[in-house]
Amino acid sequence: MRPRTEEEARRTVAESQAIDPTYVVPMHCTGDVFIQEAMRVMPQKVVRPYVGTELVFSS
């Protein structure tokens, strides 16, 4: 579900950063504000998927 406001998107990124995920894979429906903010504050964790992207995770 996309954040309803720009402020909500930024708060969501801040909360996500606090969780310290290994990766963040925002899809198009996440919204540009969230994606841009996430890339700004945790660029090493954001994986941008596009049509045809295949993600393979292993432990």
Phi and psi in degrees as GROMACS dihedral restraints (atoms count N, CA, C in turn):
[ dihedral_restraints ]
;  ai    aj    ak    al  type     phi  dphi    fc
    3     4     5     6     1   -72.6    20    10
    4     5     6     7     1   140.4    20    10
    6     7     8     9     1   -57.6    20    10
    7     8     9    10     1   141.3    20    10
    9    10    11    12     1   -78.2    20    10
   10    11    12    13     1   -27.2    20    10
   12    13    14    15     1  -132.5    20    10
   13    14    15    16     1   163.9    20    10
   15    16    17    18     1   -62.8    20    10
   16    17    18    19     1   -40.3    20    10
   18    19    20    21     1   -62.7    20    10
   19    20    21    22     1   -41.6    20    10
   21    22    23    24     1   -63.4    20    10
   22    23    24    25     1   -38.8    20    10
   24    25    26    27     1   -62.3    20    10
   25    26    27    28     1   -43.6    20    10
   27    28    29    30     1   -66.2    20    10
   28    29    30    31     1   -39.4    20    10
   30    31    32    33     1   -64.8    20    10
   31    32    33    34     1   -38.9    20    10
   33    34    35    36     1   -63.3    20    10
   34    35    36    37     1   -40.3    20    10
   36    37    38    39     1   -63.4    20    10
   37    38    39    40     1   -44.6    20    10
   39    40    41    42     1   -60.2    20    10
   40    41    42    43     1   -43.7    20    10
   42    43    44    45     1   -66.5    20    10
   43    44    45    46     1   -38.3    20    10
   45    46    47    48     1   -64.1    20    10
   46    47    48    49     1   -41.3    20    10
   48    49    50    51     1   -62.1    20    10
   49    50    51    52     1   -38.1    20    10
   51    52    53    54     1   -64.9    20    10
   52    53    54    55     1   -33.1    20    10
   54    55    56    57     1   -70.5    20    10
   55    56    57    58     1   -26.5    20    10
   57    58    59    60     1    58.8    20    10
   58    59    60    61     1    61.5    20    10
   60    61    62    63     1   -70.9    20    10
   61    62    63    64     1   159.0    20    10
   63    64    65    66     1   -68.3    20    10
   64    65    66    67     1   -45.2    20    10
   66    67    68    69     1  -138.1    20    10
   67    68    69    70     1   154.6    20    10
   69    70    71    72     1  -125.0    20    10
   70    71    72    73     1   123.3    20    10
   72    73    74    75     1  -119.7    20    10
   73    74    75    76     1    83.0    20    10
   75    76    77    78     1   -77.9    20    10
   76    77    78    79     1   131.2    20    10
   78    79    80    81     1   -90.9    20    10
   79    80    81    82     1   172.8    20    10
   81    82    83    84     1   -58.5    20    10
   82    83    84    85     1   -32.4    20    10
   84    85    86    87     1   -75.0    20    10
   85    86    87    88     1    -9.1    20    10
   87    88    89    90     1   -66.9    20    10
   88    89    90    91     1   -32.5    20    10
   90    91    92    93     1   102.9    20    10
   91    92    93    94     1   147.3    20    10
   93    94    95    96     1   -64.0    20    10
   94    95    96    97     1   -37.6    20    10
   96    97    98    99     1   -62.4    20    10
   97    98    99   100     1   -47.6    20    10
   99   100   101   102     1   -60.7    20    10
  100   101   102   103     1   -48.3    20    10
  102   103   104   105     1   -61.3    20    10
  103   104   105   106     1   -46.3    20    10
  105   106   107   108     1   -64.2    20    10
  106   107   108   109     1   -41.8    20    10
  108   109   110   111     1   -67.8    20    10
  109   110   111   112     1   -42.0    20    10
  111   112   113   114     1   -62.5    20    10
  112   113   114   115     1   -40.7    20    10
  114   115   116   117     1   -67.3    20    10
  115   116   117   118     1   -30.0    20    10
  117   118   119   120     1   -72.4    20    10
  118   119   120   121     1   -44.7    20    10
  120   121   122   123     1   -92.8    20    10
  121   122   123   124     1   -22.1    20    10
  123   124   125   126     1  -145.8    20    10
  124   125   126   127     1    61.1    20    10
  126   127   128   129     1   -60.4    20    10
  127   128   129   130     1   -29.8    20    10
  129   130   131   132     1   -73.5    20    10
  130   131   132   133     1   -11.0    20    10
  132   133   134   135     1  -105.5    20    10
  133   134   135   136     1   -15.2    20    10
  135   136   137   138     1   -86.2    20    10
  136   137   138   139     1   126.1    20    10
  138   139   140   141     1  -113.2    20    10
  139   140   141   142     1   116.3    20    10
  141   142   143   144     1   -89.1    20    10
  142   143   144   145     1   109.9    20    10
  144   145   146   147     1   -85.6    20    10
  145   146   147   148     1   147.5    20    10
  147   148   149   150     1  -132.5    20    10
  148   149   150   151     1   173.8    20    10
  150   151   152   153     1   -53.7    20    10
  151   152   153   154     1   126.8    20    10
  153   154   155   156     1    90.7    20    10
  154   155   156   157     1    -4.9    20    10
  156   157   158   159     1   -63.9    20    10
  157   158   159   160     1   133.5    20    10
  159   160   161   162     1  -120.4    20    10
  160   161   162   163     1   122.4    20    10
  162   163   164   165     1  -106.1    20    10
  163   164   165   166     1   129.1    20    10
  165   166   167   168     1  -123.9    20    10
  166   167   168   169     1   118.6    20    10
  168   169   170   171     1  -110.5    20    10
  169   170   171   172     1   141.5    20    10
  171   172   173   174     1  -137.5    20    10
  172   173   174   175     1   160.2    20    10
